[in-house]
Amino acid sequence: LTMISSSDCSSLEVGVHHMVWPAMSPDLNPIEHVWDQLKQRLDDRTPPPRDLAELRVALVEEWKALPQNIMRLVRSMRRRCQDVIAANGGNTRY
């Protein structure tokens, strides 16, 4: 499978607003936890996906099966970002 880097997508207009990340900001990147969970779940599948179509189906199935603590983390991002902005990029309770 071919991976697409973020630089490949930089000129695409997809309606996603870019947020400048403060230099002192704590790591608020829940997607790393999501990728880790999805990768682990895909690695555990027997048999593994054999082609792109099967991989897509497997990813959707595993996304729907993600533990609620991961989804709660994803849903909390607006509040987390607001706290970082209010702290001018400094420490927050997260």
N, C-alpha and C positions, 0 to 999 in steps of 0.2 A: 504494500500500500504506500502511496505517496503522501507525505505529510506536507501541509501548507503552513508556512511560517507567517507570523503576524506582519512581517514586512511585505510579504506578497499581497496582503489584503489592505495595506495602508491607503491605497488610492481608491479602494472600493467605497462607494457610498451605500451604506446599509442602515442608516438611521441610528447608529450607536454613537452616543456622545462620548468623547475622550475626556477623562478626568486627569488633570495634572496631579501626580502623586507627590505629596510633600516629602522632602528629604529625610525628615526625622520620623516619618510615619511608621507605626508598628506594622507588622505583616498582617494584612487583612485580606488575604487571598484564599477564600474558601474553595476555589476551583481546584487547588492542589489536592485537597482532601477528596473532592469528587473524583478527580482523575485517578487517584490512588485506589479508591473503592471500586471504580469501574474496571480498572486494569486487573485488580485482584479477582473480581468476579468473572471477568473474561478468561483469565488464566485458569480459573477453576472449572470452566465449562468442559464437559466431555460429551461428544467430541468438540474440539474448538471450531469456530467458524472457518469455513473453507474458502470463502470468497467475499467480495464486498457486500453483496446482497445479504448473506448470512450474518456478516458483521453488523450491518445496520439493524437487522432484526434483533440480534443479541444485545446491542447497545440500548435499544428502546426497552427491551425486556428488563435489562439490568438497571436502567435509569428508574423505571417504575418500581423496582424492588429495593432501591437505596434505603438505608435505614433513616428513620425520621430525624435522628440527631443531625445527620448531614443536611437534610432538607431544611431543618430549623436554622442551621448555620447559614445556608444560602439565603433564606428569607430574612435573616437579621442584617444583611449587608447595608441596607439603607441607613438603619440606625447606627451601625458601626462607622460608616463613612461620615455621617453627621457629627458623631462624637469626635472623630479625628479632626474634622474641619473646625469644630468649636474649640478644640485644644491646640489649634494652629500647628497641627502635625506632631504634637507632643504625645506624651503618654495618655492612654485612656484606660478604662477598666478592663479592656480586652487584652 
